[in-house]
Amino acid sequence: MNIQIFGRGKCFDTKKAQRYFKERGVKFQYIDLKEKEMSRGEFRSVCQAVGGYDALVDERAKDKDTLALLRYLAEEDREEKLFENQQLIRTPVVRNGKCATAGYCPEIWKGWS
């Protein structure tokens, strides 16, 4: 497995994801989204794996203005706006090759080998 965890230092779900993999002896790479955002290729790969960019949006994000703007943008502009404002992404984003999840999803991670 080649696990990458994209998250934020103060996110409890990110900490739980890290603990989940540590307890199982699975090595992972942690990327703090406040320090280094996803590249465009990573972002597109994750969007495709989770079923579209709508699945990445964190409805509880602090930036309510940009969150509201996302809802009213044209379909083709939403993905670009989310890429530009990655603080709106639900964390943790956990990648394993072409597979990815947004949020804490241990039931899916169990099936990864």
Summary of the structure (lengths in Angstrom):
residues: 113
radius of gyration: 13.8
end to end distance: 6.3
largest distance: 43.7
contacts: 295
relative contact order: 0.22
helix: 47%
strand: 18%
